[in-house]
Amino acid sequence: MDTLFSNVTAVTMDEAMHVHFGAFVGVTDGKISYLSKQPPQERPKQIINGEGMVLMPGLINCHTHLPMSLLRGYADGLELETWLNDYIFPREAKLDDRAVKAATLLSIAECLRFGTTSVSDMYDHCNAIAEAVAESGIKANLARGIVMFDENFDFERSGKCREMVDLHQRWHGYDNGRIRVEASIHAEYTSNSRLWDALSEYAINEGLAMQLHLSETQKEHEACKERYGLTPAQLLDCHNVFGVRTTAAHCVWLEPEDRALLARRKATAVHCPVSNLKLASGRADVLAMIKAGMNVALGTDGASSNNTLDMFEEIKAASLLAKSLTGDATALPPQAVLMMATVCGARAQGREAECGMIKPGMDADLILLDFTSPHLMPCHDVMSHLCYAARGSDVLMTMVRGRILYAAGKYETIDLDAVVRELAEYAMPTVFK
């Protein structure tokens, strides 16, 4: 046994939602190998005293744009269309691989600091993102988000599609699947049917999943209905976009027929409550999605529209938003929203057999939180505290596949000082010159 967490409160997120007090959790060769109320007979290589601590599965952020940490706090206070077209897209056009890698490493450091062990990311300059992910040790499902308006579009000649194919060939399955590559349509309103058909065909033939933005704003949703007589979900379904495992970010303005369709296609909605509130995009009806049979996970969106990558903030916001929307104080209780951040996130990434729970045989993707802080005492209900009182800053340790990547302010795989210098001396001048 490599590592033993002793006398810890283990929030397993298993099928019975067990919470074990005074538990012992062992890790061997990157896997969870022991879970009991009794100490193991085997002597571990290291013991981590978990007294006063909570151990839980690492959080899974199912919708990010990691390099956008460079734009954190830039052009705040604008609605989505103006924010994207007049401010964000022009700055992103100045990015290069070097700037993207530095920004990605900064974002990964933030994710690890706040207890995220796996991300689903959509962006460009994806080889640079993959290099940062590979170096850092975090898990990631990476997608080259494609915007395309060209009516003469040809998949074989498209530079964006070639970048996606190259990403797939170079990185899919890296490090025994720690990195997975997925196809990506940025959104219905930023592309056309030629792209939808081509990417759907490629994803189906190559066995890749799909990422996209879907019905994020009312304007986007209604404009699609005016153009085609169909909602974005209905339109994309006509082009087989949901023919593979799909994560659809936002889903704020889905209609009942959309929810039923996406449930049949086994698509995941990724709820990004903080970003949706900040950009005034609306309030997604998560309970309606769940009742329709959809898998619903959580995401932060990019740091430029949030403005942090703290998944604990999303957990609290998701629960509170559901109560506000329904007028029901019991809506989306802690157990449900914590599932969205762990079990449902793993399902969205196609990783449900490897992570999302504390269970022997699963990857040791684990986080340790300090429950001795004043704002977490007394503790009448651990899950309630994880939902409503805990913050990312309460995370003491983040482990991926049994390897401690962050602990007590230090990173094993990221030279944060060097990243900060690269941002200040190269990335920021490049983007804002």
VOPAGU-2260 file (C-alpha; in pm, 1 decimal, decimal comma):
REM VOPAGU-2260
SITE   aa  ch    i         X         Y         Z
SITE  MET   A    0       0,0       0,0       0,0
SITE  ASP   A    1     145,7     334,4    -105,6
SITE  THR   A    2     -74,2     575,4      93,2
SITE  LEU   A    3    -319,5     533,8     379,8
SITE  PHE   A    4    -563,4     804,0     486,7
SITE  SER   A    5    -635,8     731,0     852,6
SITE  ASN   A    6    -923,2     841,2    1078,6
SITE  VAL   A    7   -1080,8    1040,5     796,8
SITE  THR   A    8   -1444,3    1116,5     717,0
SITE  ALA   A    9   -1488,6     945,0     380,1
SITE  VAL   A   10   -1771,3    1075,9     159,7
SITE  THR   A   11   -1781,5     790,4     -88,6
SITE  MET   A   12   -2048,0     913,2    -335,8
SITE  ASP   A   13   -2119,5     543,2    -399,6
SITE  GLU   A   14   -2461,2     402,9    -487,5
SITE  ALA   A   15   -2572,9     413,0    -122,3
SITE  MET   A   16   -2413,0     756,1     -62,4
SITE  HIS   A   17   -2218,9     619,4     233,8
SITE  VAL   A   18   -2034,5     856,5     465,5
SITE  HIS   A   19   -1783,7     669,4     682,3
SITE  PHE   A   20   -1655,1     840,8     996,3
SITE  GLY   A   21   -1313,0     744,6    1130,2
SITE  ALA   A   22   -1241,2     555,5     809,7
SITE  PHE   A   23    -923,3     416,1     658,3
SITE  VAL   A   24    -873,1     454,2     283,3
SITE  GLY   A   25    -575,2     291,7     114,5
SITE  VAL   A   26    -414,6     364,0    -222,6
SITE  THR   A   27    -197,7     118,0    -413,5
SITE  ASP   A   28     -51,3     166,1    -761,0
SITE  GLY   A   29    -281,7     460,7    -831,1
SITE  LYS   A   30    -599,1     273,9    -733,2
SITE  ILE   A   31    -817,6     276,8    -422,8
SITE  SER   A   32    -728,3     -54,1    -261,8
SITE  TYR   A   33    -879,4     -36,2      86,5
SITE  LEU   A   34   -1187,0     113,0     255,6
SITE  SER   A   35   -1279,6      15,6     609,6
SITE  LYS   A   36   -1356,3     138,5     960,4
SITE  GLN   A   37   -1062,2     -76,3    1075,7
SITE  PRO   A   38    -693,6     -10,3    1000,4
SITE  PRO   A   39    -530,5    -248,9     751,2
SITE  GLN   A   40    -282,7    -509,3     862,4
SITE  GLU   A   41     -50,6    -410,0     577,8
SITE  ARG   A   42     194,6    -133,0     664,0
SITE  PRO   A   43     165,6     154,7     411,9
SITE  LYS   A   44     458,3     351,9     275,4
SITE  GLN   A   45     301,6     676,9     401,9
SITE  ILE   A   46      16,5     763,7     635,3
SITE  ILE   A   47    -186,0    1083,7     604,3
SITE  ASN   A   48    -364,9    1166,6     927,1
SITE  GLY   A   49    -721,0    1253,6     832,1
SITE  GLU   A   50    -850,0    1354,6    1173,2
SITE  GLY   A   51   -1078,3    1655,8    1129,5
SITE  MET   A   52   -1061,3    1610,8     751,1
SITE  VAL   A   53   -1306,3    1502,0     481,7
SITE  LEU   A   54   -1193,5    1279,2     195,9
SITE  MET   A   55   -1409,9    1272,3    -115,9
SITE  PRO   A   56   -1378,6    1197,9    -488,5
SITE  GLY   A   57   -1210,8    1470,7    -689,6
SITE  LEU   A   58   -1448,4    1715,0    -857,9
SITE  ILE   A   59   -1505,3    1692,5   -1232,9
SITE  ASN   A   60   -1542,4    2018,8   -1424,9
SITE  CYS   A   61   -1729,9    1924,5   -1741,6
SITE  HIS   A   62   -1709,5    2257,9   -1924,1
SITE  THR   A   63   -1402,7    2479,4   -1927,4
SITE  HIS   A   64   -1197,2    2699,1   -2157,1
SITE  LEU   A   65    -869,2    2675,8   -1966,8
SITE  PRO   A   66    -663,9    2937,0   -2158,1
SITE  MET   A   67    -926,5    3204,2   -2088,2
SITE  SER   A   68    -770,6    3271,1   -1747,6
SITE  LEU   A   69    -573,6    3531,5   -1945,2
SITE  LEU   A   70    -901,5    3721,6   -1987,3
SITE  ARG   A   71   -1018,2    3695,7   -1627,2
SITE  GLY   A   72   -1188,5    4022,7   -1531,1
SITE  TYR   A   73   -1158,5    4163,6   -1882,3
SITE  ALA   A   74   -1478,1    4315,0   -2030,1
SITE  ASP   A   75   -1698,8    4228,8   -1734,7
SITE  GLY   A   76   -2058,5    4348,3   -1712,8
SITE  LEU   A   77   -2163,9    4276,7   -2071,7
SITE  GLU   A   78   -2423,9    4045,7   -2223,3
SITE  LEU   A   79   -2293,2    3739,5   -2404,4
SITE  GLU   A   80   -2307,1    3846,9   -2770,1
SITE  THR   A   81   -2135,2    4183,1   -2714,5
SITE  TRP   A   82   -1885,6    4027,0   -2473,8
SITE  LEU   A   83   -1788,1    3755,9   -2724,7
SITE  ASN   A   84   -1789,0    3943,1   -3053,8
SITE  ASP   A   85   -1652,7    4281,7   -2948,6
SITE  TYR   A   86   -1407,1    4185,0   -2676,0
SITE  ILE   A   87   -1326,2    3816,4   -2635,2
SITE  PHE   A   88   -1290,8    3696,1   -2995,9
SITE  PRO   A   89   -1056,6    3985,1   -3096,2
SITE  ARG   A   90    -823,8    3912,2   -2800,9
SITE  GLU   A   91    -831,5    3536,9   -2862,4
SITE  ALA   A   92    -724,6    3598,1   -3222,2
SITE  LYS   A   93    -389,2    3719,5   -3085,4
SITE  LEU   A   94    -316,9    3402,7   -2892,1
SITE  ASP   A   95     -35,6    3168,6   -2988,1
SITE  ASP   A   96      71,3    2828,1   -2853,6
SITE  ARG   A   97     316,2    2972,8   -2603,8
SITE  ALA   A   98      60,2    3207,1   -2447,5
SITE  VAL   A   99    -204,1    2933,6   -2444,0
SITE  LYS   A  100      23,1    2688,2   -2264,3
SITE  ALA   A  101     111,1    2940,3   -1993,3
SITE  ALA   A  102    -255,2    3031,2   -1938,5
SITE  THR   A  103    -354,2    2664,5   -1934,5
SITE  LEU   A  104     -96,6    2582,7   -1668,5
SITE  LEU   A  105    -226,3    2871,1   -1457,4
SITE  SER   A  106    -581,7    2737,9   -1487,9
SITE  ILE   A  107    -478,0    2382,1   -1408,9
SITE  ALA   A  108    -301,1    2508,4   -1096,7
SITE  GLU   A  109    -626,1    2678,5    -996,3
SITE  CYS   A  110    -826,0    2361,6   -1065,4
SITE  LEU   A  111    -594,8    2147,1    -855,6
SITE  ARG   A  112    -591,9    2405,5    -577,0
SITE  PHE   A  113    -971,5    2392,1    -561,8
SITE  GLY   A  114   -1007,1    2013,1    -577,4
SITE  THR   A  115   -1075,2    1944,5    -945,2
SITE  THR   A  116    -912,3    1626,4   -1074,1
SITE  SER   A  117   -1058,1    1612,2   -1427,6
SITE  VAL   A  118   -1177,5    1870,7   -1680,8
SITE  SER   A  119   -1355,8    1879,0   -2015,5
SITE  ASP   A  120   -1206,9    2161,4   -2218,0
SITE  MET   A  121   -1307,4    2319,4   -2547,7
SITE  TYR   A  122   -1068,5    2561,2   -2718,8
SITE  ASP   A  123    -807,7    2593,0   -2994,6
SITE  HIS   A  124    -425,0    2573,1   -2987,9
SITE  CYS   A  125    -506,2    2232,9   -2843,4
SITE  ASN   A  126    -162,0    2076,2   -2874,3
SITE  ALA   A  127     -34,6    2341,2   -2633,7
SITE  ILE   A  128    -323,4    2264,2   -2397,6
SITE  ALA   A  129    -249,8    1891,5   -2420,9
SITE  GLU   A  130     117,5    1952,3   -2339,2
SITE  ALA   A  131      16,2    2144,1   -2026,3
SITE  VAL   A  132    -226,8    1870,9   -1922,6
SITE  ALA   A  133      33,3    1601,1   -1983,5
SITE  GLU   A  134     291,1    1780,9   -1768,2
SITE  SER   A  135      49,6    1860,1   -1485,9
SITE  GLY   A  136     -94,2    1513,9   -1418,4
SITE  ILE   A  137    -461,8    1622,1   -1425,9
SITE  LYS   A  138    -715,6    1427,9   -1632,6
SITE  ALA   A  139    -876,3    1596,9   -1931,2
SITE  ASN   A  140   -1119,8    1541,7   -2217,2
SITE  LEU   A  141    -996,0    1787,4   -2479,8
SITE  ALA   A  142   -1187,7    1919,2   -2779,3
SITE  ARG   A  143   -1089,8    2159,6   -3055,4
SITE  GLY   A  144   -1393,6    2388,8   -3062,2
SITE  ILE   A  145   -1472,3    2478,5   -3423,8
SITE  VAL   A  146   -1644,1    2793,8   -3549,1
SITE  MET   A  147   -1730,2    2772,2   -3920,3
SITE  PHE   A  148   -1946,0    2986,8   -4149,7
SITE  ASP   A  149   -1785,1    2896,0   -4485,9
SITE  GLU   A  150   -2046,6    2758,7   -4726,9
SITE  ASN   A  151   -1759,9    2607,2   -4928,9
SITE  PHE   A  152   -1628,5    2424,7   -4623,8
SITE  ASP   A  153   -1436,1    2106,5   -4692,9
SITE  PHE   A  154   -1336,5    1884,3   -4401,4
SITE  GLU   A  155   -1012,7    1764,4   -4560,6
SITE  ARG   A  156    -887,3    2116,1   -4640,0
SITE  SER   A  157   -1004,4    2293,2   -4324,7
SITE  GLY   A  158    -715,4    2400,5   -4104,1
SITE  LYS   A  159    -937,3    2380,9   -3796,7
SITE  CYS   A  160   -1043,7    2026,3   -3876,4
SITE  ARG   A  161    -685,8    1924,4   -3951,9
SITE  GLU   A  162    -591,6    2057,2   -3609,2
SITE  MET   A  163    -863,7    1841,7   -3454,8
SITE  VAL   A  164    -749,2    1531,5   -3643,7
SITE  ASP   A  165    -389,1    1594,8   -3541,5
SITE  LEU   A  166    -497,4    1634,6   -3179,1
SITE  HIS   A  167    -686,3    1306,2   -3201,5
SITE  GLN   A  168    -393,9    1119,2   -3355,1
SITE  ARG   A  169    -133,3    1259,3   -3117,4
SITE  TRP   A  170    -311,3    1266,0   -2784,4
SITE  HIS   A  171    -618,5    1042,1   -2767,0
SITE  GLY   A  172    -555,7     778,1   -2501,4
SITE  TYR   A  173    -235,3     938,8   -2374,1
SITE  ASP   A  174    -108,1     796,4   -2044,9
SITE  ASN   A  175    -359,0     509,9   -2035,9
SITE  GLY   A  176    -649,6     741,4   -2112,0
SITE  ARG   A  177    -562,0    1028,0   -1879,6
SITE  ILE   A  178    -612,1    1249,1   -2187,5
SITE  ARG   A  179    -905,7    1181,8   -2416,0
SITE  VAL   A  180    -984,3    1374,3   -2731,6
SITE  GLU   A  181   -1336,7    1464,1   -2841,6
SITE  ALA   A  182   -1491,4    1637,3   -3142,7
SITE  SER   A  183   -1650,5    1978,4   -3093,4
SITE  ILE   A  184   -1897,1    2209,7   -3263,3
SITE  HIS   A  185   -1870,7    2544,4   -3087,5
SITE  ALA   A  186   -2245,5    2605,5   -3123,1
SITE  GLU   A  187   -2532,5    2604,9   -3370,0
SITE  TYR   A  188   -2516,2    2983,3   -3412,0
SITE  THR   A  189   -2142,3    2984,4   -3486,0
SITE  SER   A  190   -2140,5    2715,1   -3754,3
SITE  ASN   A  191   -2338,2    2557,7   -4035,8
SITE  SER   A  192   -2474,4    2223,6   -4151,0
SITE  ARG   A  193   -2165,6    2133,2   -4355,8
SITE  LEU   A  194   -1960,2    2131,2   -4037,0
SITE  TRP   A  195   -2224,9    1947,7   -3836,1
SITE  ASP   A  196   -2246,0    1667,7   -4091,2
SITE  ALA   A  197   -1870,7    1632,8   -4128,9
SITE  LEU   A  198   -1788,5    1635,3   -3757,5
SITE  SER   A  199   -2071,0    1397,9   -3672,5
SITE  GLU   A  200   -1948,5    1154,0   -3935,2
SITE  TYR   A  201   -1590,0    1179,0   -3809,6
SITE  ALA   A  202   -1691,4    1131,4   -3445,6
SITE  ILE   A  203   -1910,8     830,4   -3524,2
SITE  ASN   A  204   -1647,3     665,7   -3744,4
SITE  GLU   A  205   -1363,4     726,7   -3497,8
SITE  GLY   A  206   -1558,6     652,5   -3181,7
SITE  LEU   A  207   -1511,5    1001,6   -3037,0
SITE  ALA   A  208   -1748,0    1190,1   -2809,7
SITE  MET   A  209   -1877,0    1542,0   -2881,6
SITE  GLN   A  210   -1872,2    1875,0   -2695,5
SITE  LEU   A  211   -2081,0    2182,0   -2782,4
SITE  HIS   A  212   -2264,1    2485,7   -2644,8
SITE  LEU   A  213   -2642,1    2450,1   -2662,9
SITE  SER   A  214   -2928,4    2698,4   -2608,5
SITE  GLU   A  215   -2719,5    2921,1   -2383,7
SITE  THR   A  216   -2922,0    3238,6   -2442,3
SITE  GLN   A  217   -3283,4    3305,0   -2532,1
SITE  LYS   A  218   -3173,5    3511,5   -2833,2
SITE  GLU   A  219   -2966,1    3223,2   -2969,5
SITE  HIS   A  220   -3245,3    2972,8   -2909,4
SITE  GLU   A  221   -3524,7    3180,1   -3065,5
SITE  ALA   A  222   -3313,9    3289,4   -3363,6
SITE  CYS   A  223   -3254,3    2925,4   -3451,6
SITE  LYS   A  224   -3628,5    2857,4   -3441,5
SITE  GLU   A  225   -3690,0    3155,2   -3669,9
SITE  ARG   A  226   -3426,5    3039,9   -3922,8
SITE  TYR   A  227   -3506,3    2669,0   -3930,0
SITE  GLY   A  228   -3837,2    2613,7   -3751,6
SITE  LEU   A  229   -3649,3    2391,4   -3507,1
SITE  THR   A  230   -3476,8    2442,5   -3174,8
SITE  PRO   A  231   -3095,8    2408,0   -3171,9
SITE  ALA   A  232   -3123,3    2061,1   -3016,2
SITE  GLN   A  233   -3377,0    1945,6   -3274,3
SITE  LEU   A  234   -3176,0    2090,3   -3560,9
SITE  LEU   A  235   -2845,0    1935,9   -3456,4
SITE  ASP   A  236   -3015,5    1603,4   -3397,4
SITE  CYS   A  237   -3118,6    1604,8   -3762,8
SITE  HIS   A  238   -2747,3    1607,2   -3845,0
SITE  ASN   A  239   -2657,6    1317,4   -3611,3
SITE  VAL   A  240   -2465,0    1539,5   -3369,1
SITE  PHE   A  241   -2602,3    1339,4   -3075,7
SITE  GLY   A  242   -2513,3    1008,4   -3236,9
SITE  VAL   A  243   -2216,4     982,0   -3000,1
SITE  ARG   A  244   -2172,9    1054,8   -2629,0
SITE  THR   A  245   -2231,5    1430,5   -2607,5
SITE  THR   A  246   -2181,6    1697,7   -2342,6
SITE  ALA   A  247   -2393,0    2003,3   -2414,8
SITE  ALA   A  248   -2290,4    2307,6   -2214,1
SITE  HIS   A  249   -2546,2    2545,1   -2059,1
SITE  CYS   A  250   -2882,8    2415,9   -2193,3
SITE  VAL   A  251   -3050,7    2717,7   -2031,1
SITE  TRP   A  252   -3340,2    2750,3   -2275,7
SITE  LEU   A  253   -3424,3    2387,3   -2351,6
SITE  GLU   A  254   -3790,5    2314,7   -2418,1
SITE  PRO   A  255   -3969,2    2001,4   -2291,5
SITE  GLU   A  256   -3927,6    1833,7   -2630,9
SITE  ASP   A  257   -3554,8    1912,2   -2623,6
SITE  ARG   A  258   -3511,1    1752,8   -2282,1
SITE  ALA   A  259   -3693,0    1438,8   -2394,9
SITE  LEU   A  260   -3481,7    1422,3   -2712,2
SITE  LEU   A  261   -3151,6    1466,3   -2526,8
SITE  ALA   A  262   -3252,8    1206,2   -2269,2
SITE  ARG   A  263   -3321,0     956,5   -2551,4
SITE  ARG   A  264   -2982,4    1034,4   -2702,0
SITE  LYS   A  265   -2817,7     994,1   -2357,4
SITE  ALA   A  266   -2662,5    1340,4   -2385,8
SITE  THR   A  267   -2532,6    1523,2   -2078,8
SITE  ALA   A  268   -2630,0    1880,0   -1997,7
SITE  VAL   A  269   -2347,5    2070,5   -1829,4
SITE  HIS   A  270   -2492,0    2326,7   -1592,2
SITE  CYS   A  271   -2275,4    2638,8   -1549,7
SITE  PRO   A  272   -2479,8    2843,6   -1300,0
SITE  VAL   A  273   -2227,5    3114,3   -1210,8
SITE  SER   A  274   -2138,4    3194,7   -1572,6
SITE  ASN   A  275   -2505,7    3195,0   -1674,2
SITE  LEU   A  276   -2590,3    3436,4   -1393,2
SITE  LYS   A  277   -2293,7    3664,6   -1461,2
SITE  LEU   A  278   -2374,1    3692,3   -1833,3
SITE  ALA   A  279   -2749,5    3717,6   -1761,9
SITE  SER   A  280   -2807,9    3417,4   -1988,7
SITE  GLY   A  281   -3090,9    3282,9   -1775,2
SITE  ARG   A  282   -3155,8    3003,0   -1526,3
SITE  ALA   A  283   -3136,8    2644,1   -1648,2
SITE  ASP   A  284   -3416,3    2419,0   -1521,7
SITE  VAL   A  285   -3198,6    2139,4   -1386,9
SITE  LEU   A  286   -3482,0    1959,4   -1211,0
SITE  ALA   A  287   -3677,9    1937,9   -1536,0
SITE  MET   A  288   -3374,3    1789,5   -1708,6
SITE  ILE   A  289   -3329,9    1529,8   -1435,9
SITE  LYS   A  290   -3700,4    1442,4   -1439,1
SITE  ALA   A  291   -3677,2    1396,4   -1816,8
SITE  GLY   A  292   -3402,3    1138,1   -1761,4
SITE  MET   A  293   -3100,7    1347,5   -1861,4
SITE  ASN   A  294   -2757,6    1320,2   -1703,1
SITE  VAL   A  295   -2664,6    1663,8   -1564,8
SITE  ALA   A  296   -2308,5    1756,9   -1469,6
SITE  LEU   A  297   -2145,5    2081,3   -1355,0
SITE  GLY   A  298   -1894,3    2316,1   -1516,2
SITE  THR   A  299   -1742,9    2655,2   -1448,6
SITE  ASP   A  300   -1715,4    2778,7   -1808,2
SITE  GLY   A  301   -1401,3    2986,8   -1866,3
SITE  ALA   A  302   -1244,1    3205,2   -1599,5
SITE  SER   A  303   -1334,0    3509,4   -1808,3
SITE  SER   A  304   -1706,8    3455,5   -1757,3
SITE  ASN   A  305   -1713,3    3328,6   -1401,0
SITE  ASN   A  306   -1443,5    3449,7   -1281,1
SITE  THR   A  307   -1295,2    3149,7   -1096,2
SITE  LEU   A  308   -1263,6    2776,8   -1155,6
SITE  ASP   A  309   -1390,7    2692,8    -806,9
SITE  MET   A  310   -1631,3    2401,1    -843,8
SITE  PHE   A  311   -1751,7    2436,9    -485,2
SITE  GLU   A  312   -1893,3    2773,2    -589,0
SITE  GLU   A  313   -2081,7    2599,3    -871,9
SITE  ILE   A  314   -2213,2    2333,5    -633,8
SITE  LYS   A  315   -2362,7    2593,5    -401,5
SITE  ALA   A  316   -2492,9    2811,1    -684,0
SITE  ALA   A  317   -2660,6    2514,6    -855,4
SITE  SER   A  318   -2850,4    2417,2    -543,3
SITE  LEU   A  319   -2954,4    2772,6    -458,1
SITE  LEU   A  320   -3058,9    2847,9    -815,3
SITE  ALA   A  321   -3285,0    2542,0    -826,9
SITE  LYS   A  322   -3456,0    2652,9    -505,9
SITE  SER   A  323   -3501,1    3004,3    -641,7
SITE  LEU   A  324   -3639,6    2880,1    -972,8
SITE  THR   A  325   -3889,7    2639,6    -818,1
SITE  GLY   A  326   -3975,2    2816,9    -493,0
SITE  ASP   A  327   -3905,5    2485,1    -321,1
SITE  ALA   A  328   -3642,0    2484,0     -45,6
SITE  THR   A  329   -3598,0    2107,4     -87,6
SITE  ALA   A  330   -3509,6    2129,6    -458,4
SITE  LEU   A  331   -3170,8    1987,8    -564,2
SITE  PRO   A  332   -3048,1    1881,5    -216,8
SITE  PRO   A  333   -2676,9    1848,2    -132,1
SITE  GLN   A  334   -2658,6    1479,2    -224,2
SITE  ALA   A  335   -2793,4    1548,0    -573,2
SITE  VAL   A  336   -2570,8    1841,2    -656,4
SITE  LEU   A  337   -2260,0    1666,2    -518,5
SITE  MET   A  338   -2344,6    1376,6    -749,4
SITE  MET   A  339   -2352,0    1621,7   -1039,8
SITE  ALA   A  340   -1995,9    1729,2    -952,8
SITE  THR   A  341   -1861,2    1375,2    -921,7
SITE  VAL   A  342   -2061,5    1072,1   -1039,6
SITE  CYS   A  343   -2251,8    1251,6   -1317,2
SITE  GLY   A  344   -1935,2    1428,7   -1430,0
SITE  ALA   A  345   -1753,3    1097,1   -1460,3
SITE  ARG   A  346   -2045,1     961,8   -1664,3
SITE  ALA   A  347   -2033,2    1267,4   -1891,1
SITE  GLN   A  348   -1664,2    1209,1   -1958,7
SITE  GLY   A  349   -1707,7     836,6   -2017,7
SITE  ARG   A  350   -1501,4     773,8   -1704,3
SITE  GLU   A  351   -1771,7     628,8   -1477,3
SITE  ALA   A  352   -1582,5     299,1   -1443,6
SITE  GLU   A  353   -1265,0     472,7   -1324,0
SITE  CYS   A  354   -1357,2     766,8   -1100,9
SITE  GLY   A  355   -1630,9     968,3    -932,0
SITE  MET   A  356   -1655,7     746,7    -621,1
SITE  ILE   A  357   -1440,3     622,1    -336,3
SITE  LYS   A  358   -1460,5     253,5    -412,8
SITE  PRO   A  359   -1188,5     -16,1    -422,6
SITE  GLY   A  360   -1065,5     -65,9    -778,0
SITE  MET   A  361   -1131,2     289,1    -891,6
SITE  ASP   A  362    -859,9     544,1    -964,4
SITE  ALA   A  363    -740,9     728,4    -655,5
SITE  ASP   A  364    -869,4    1068,4    -773,1
SITE  LEU   A  365    -918,8    1210,5    -424,7
SITE  ILE   A  366    -932,4    1542,6    -244,0
SITE  LEU   A  367    -889,0    1618,5     124,7
SITE  LEU   A  368   -1067,9    1912,9     288,0
SITE  ASP   A  369    -994,2    2075,2     623,4
SITE  PHE   A  370   -1314,3    2069,8     828,8
SITE  THR   A  371   -1153,8    2235,9    1131,5
SITE  SER   A  372   -1196,3    2588,3     993,5
SITE  PRO   A  373   -1443,8    2815,0    1178,8
SITE  HIS   A  374   -1687,4    2831,2     886,0
SITE  LEU   A  375   -1715,5    2450,3     884,5
SITE  MET   A  376   -1785,6    2403,8    1256,5
SITE  PRO   A  377   -1993,4    2261,1    1403,8
SITE  CYS   A  378   -2077,8    1999,1    1143,9
SITE  HIS   A  379   -2423,6    1848,8    1177,2
SITE  ASP   A  380   -2429,6    1717,7     818,6
SITE  VAL   A  381   -2112,4    1663,0     613,3
SITE  MET   A  382   -2282,1    1672,6     273,5
SITE  SER   A  383   -2469,8    1988,5     364,6
SITE  HIS   A  384   -2140,7    2155,2     456,0
SITE  LEU   A  385   -1977,0    2039,4     132,6
SITE  CYS   A  386   -2263,2    2196,8     -61,9
SITE  TYR   A  387   -2330,9    2520,4     126,3
SITE  ALA   A  388   -2029,0    2603,9     344,0
SITE  ALA   A  389   -1713,8    2458,8     186,5
SITE  ARG   A  390   -1495,9    2657,6     -53,1
SITE  GLY   A  391   -1220,6    2556,3    -288,5
SITE  SER   A  392    -971,6    2713,2     -50,0
SITE  ASP   A  393   -1062,2    2444,5     207,5
SITE  VAL   A  394    -890,7    2181,4      -9,5
SITE  LEU   A  395    -563,6    2069,6     148,8
SITE  MET   A  396    -463,7    1802,1    -100,8
SITE  THR   A  397    -552,6    1693,8    -454,6
SITE  MET   A  398    -453,1    1348,4    -577,8
SITE  VAL   A  399    -493,1    1205,2    -929,3
SITE  ARG   A  400    -431,7     834,6    -983,7
SITE  GLY   A  401    -262,4     812,7    -647,0
SITE  ARG   A  402     -19,4    1094,3    -717,3
SITE  ILE   A  403     -40,9    1404,5    -498,4
SITE  LEU   A  404     -38,9    1698,4    -740,9
SITE  TYR   A  405    -123,0    1969,4    -487,2
SITE  ALA   A  406     -76,0    1978,8    -111,3
SITE  ALA   A  407     -54,5    2260,9     142,4
SITE  GLY   A  408      17,6    2534,0    -111,5
SITE  LYS   A  409     271,9    2339,6    -317,1
SITE  TYR   A  410     248,7    2183,3    -662,6
SITE  GLU   A  411     447,5    1873,9    -751,7
SITE  THR   A  412     423,8    1914,0   -1129,9
SITE  ILE   A  413     377,6    2287,3   -1191,2
SITE  ASP   A  414     641,5    2555,9   -1136,7
SITE  LEU   A  415     392,2    2827,9   -1055,2
SITE  ASP   A  416     655,9    3101,4   -1025,6
SITE  ALA   A  417     778,4    3023,3   -1377,5
SITE  VAL   A  418     419,5    3021,6   -1507,5
SITE  VAL   A  419     352,8    3363,3   -1352,2
SITE  ARG   A  420     670,3    3504,3   -1511,9
SITE  GLU   A  421     572,5    3365,0   -1851,1
SITE  LEU   A  422     229,5    3520,8   -1819,7
SITE  ALA   A  423     365,9    3861,1   -1723,1
SITE  GLU   A  424     656,4    3873,7   -1966,9
SITE  TYR   A  425     505,2    3703,9   -2272,3
SITE  ALA   A  426     140,6    3598,5   -2265,8
SITE  MET   A  427     -20,6    3921,5   -2143,5
SITE  PRO   A  428     184,2    4148,1   -2376,3
SITE  THR   A  429      98,6    3915,5   -2667,0
SITE  VAL   A  430    -277,5    3927,5   -2609,4
SITE  PHE   A  431    -309,8    4290,9   -2503,1
SITE  LYS   A  432     -51,2    4461,6   -2726,3
